[in-house]
Structure formats: structure tokens, C-alpha cells
Amino acid sequence: MDEKKKKLWKQAIKWPLYSVAILPVFITGAYLLNQYEKVKIYNLLAFTLAAILILLWENLTNDLFDAETGIDEFKFHSIVNLIKNKKIVSFIAYTSLVIGLVIISIISVSTSVNILILVAVCCFLGYLYQGPPFRFGYQGLGEPLCWLAFGPFAYSAILIALNPSNIYFENIPWKVSLLLGSGPSLATTLVLFCSHFHQIMEDKKYGKNSPLVRLGAKKGSQIVPWIICTIYIFQLFTVVTGFIPVFCILYLISYPQAIRLVNLLHSSYNKPSAIKNCKFVAIKFQTLNGVGLITGLILNYFINK
């Protein structure tokens, strides 16, 4: 395989993106460890694997659905364009989904059926994003769907699955999931938002009315700092109110990446070639933000222990 092909495959796999599936599980696990001094470790590992497989399904089917509309015609690192066989891509995608849901079902049988229901809702929200006949992402609704799926629904399912005291057998922990997951899921939504900066013209041409198509690159770049501030202020609120320990202020290790993202978009919002990788800066921000929360929770656990 030549270097150009390797580069395209690296872009297609987008392995850093899988942090958006892994971090909610580990943030929740660290929170429960801090609260109850233990966590269902086997469920944590199983849920992580399931989350990765389900996100793989989401990414592959998004490439398939975009191939149907033609929007990825010149996206050479699309999995569909690289493999050139939609049936193979579809088989891998739906096999990953089935295995992921089987794992979730096994966890649900031993814990609560609500886990499977909540994860199924997450999958449905993911399908609504690009899947026909809905294609809500083409109507500019991808970001709110992303926040819902990776926020209250995902965190509620994980809280039930990993909780060692089984206190959520009957009631879904919406309040805890909102306090714990709203900030990290907004950081995940920021990744999706930033992924469209370099392709506004293509999106517009094929009728994909993403928020950036509606706002334009300049206004979109001006919104990013406000999104980051909202994440930080909400997470500070959860620290100040005592929901999470003060050590969780370590989420600020993501600040250099936040500044890097803001400066990049401020200076180059109208230069697609210069900002084509800004989503990876957003991923680094999202990842470090989550790692800071996890580190703060675990640090507090060991200090109190």
C-alpha cells in the first residue's frame, strides 16, 4: 500500500473519534467509583466494547448514506470510496451493530431492561441523523440529536449498567445523567459542529443544511468560543455545587486546545484547506476535557480512601 493510500485509510478510520464512545463510560465509571467506592468492572469493559462497535456502525452507515446523496463524491477517504463495495461496508456496519446490541442485551438481562431501551434510543437518534427517509442532519438537526444521544440517554444507560448498588433498577437517573453528561456531550457535539467548517460549499450544493450552512463560516466560528464557555461554566457549576469533587477542575487541561481551536477558526474560517482538520483539534479538546474529569474523580477517590 502506497503512502497516499495509507493516509486515506488513516483519515477514513478516524480512530481519535472513538474517544466520544469510550469517555462517557469511563467518566461514569469514575463517578460511581468515587460515590460508592466500587464499580461493575465487567460491565464497564463490556459497555466500552459495545459503544465502540455501535459507533463503528454509525460511522460506516453515515458514509453509506452520504454515498447515496452524492455528497461524498470527492471525499476520497470515505470508507465507501476506498472499499468500492457498499455491500461489504454495509455487512461490517450492521454486524458491528448487532454484536454491540447483543453485548448490551447481556448487560441488560443481568441488570435492567432500561439499559437496552436507552441504548436503542441512542441508535435510533443516530439513524435519524443521516438515515433515509429522515436525514435530519440535512435539516440542521444533527447537533441536538448528537447531544441527546451522547448525553442524557447514553449516560443514563451507563449509570444503570455500572452502578454497584443497583439503585436504578426501576427509575432512570435523568438528573444525575444531565449533571454528569451535559458538559462532555456538548464537547462531543462541538466535534460534529466543527467537522463541517471545511465543507460548507459541498454541503450547500447537495442540500445538507447544517448549522454552518445556515450561519456561514464567520458566524459559526464566532459561536465556538461561546460553546466552549458554556461547557466550562456548566462543569464549574457541578464542581461548585458539590456534585463532583473540586479536583474535577482538571477539566481545564483542555484549555490549550480550546484556545488553539478558537484561534484557528478566527484566523482561517474562510480557508477550507487550512481548517479541514479543525474537528481533530475539537476532538483533542473533548478528550482532554473528559480525561480531566476522570482524573479528578479518581484522584478524589484515592485521597478519601
Buried (B, 14 or more C-beta within 10 A) or exposed (E): EEEEEEEBEEBBBBEBBBBBBBBBBBBBBBBBBBBBEEBBEEBBEBBBBBBBBBBBBBBBBBBBBBBEBEBBBEBBBBBBBBBEEBEEBBEBBEEBBEBBBEBBBBBBEEBBEBBBBBBBBBBBBBBBBBBEEBBBBBEBBBBBBBBBBBBBBBBBBBBBBBBBEEEBEEEBBEEBBBBBBBBBBBBBBBBBBBBBBBBBEBBBEBEBBBBBBEBEBEEBBBBBBEBBEBBBEBBBEBBEEEBBBEBBBBBBBBBEBBEBBBEBBEEBBEEBEBBBBBBBBBBBBBBBBBBBBBBBBBBBBEEEE
